Amino acid sequence: MAKTLARYEIWKFSEESLSRAIHLLNSTLESIGRNEYLLVGLATAYFQYVNAGIYPDVKHLDKADELIDEALKLNPSLSKAYYLK
């Protein structure tokens, strides 16, 4: 459920919706622990800050890259992670 709601927020392409998605994914990760799909969702939200021109700062791309690397450690064959990388 959290992943679906976060995806909905991510694709709204607004600062507020990306913040909501990041908060939701972080809260879920704190509750259930590390999960490669949630980490890729979180990386997507950080990437969209730059992609949508909201915060064109390389730090968001760096954060996305860190999250993708973490997801790939959990599941080296996760195609969604490679797509975003």
Secondary structure, 3 states (H helix, E strand, C coil): CHHHHHHHHHCCCCHHHHHHHHHHHHHHHHHHCCCHHHHHHHHHHHHHHHHCCCCCCHHHHHHHHHHHHHHHHHCCCCHHHHHHC
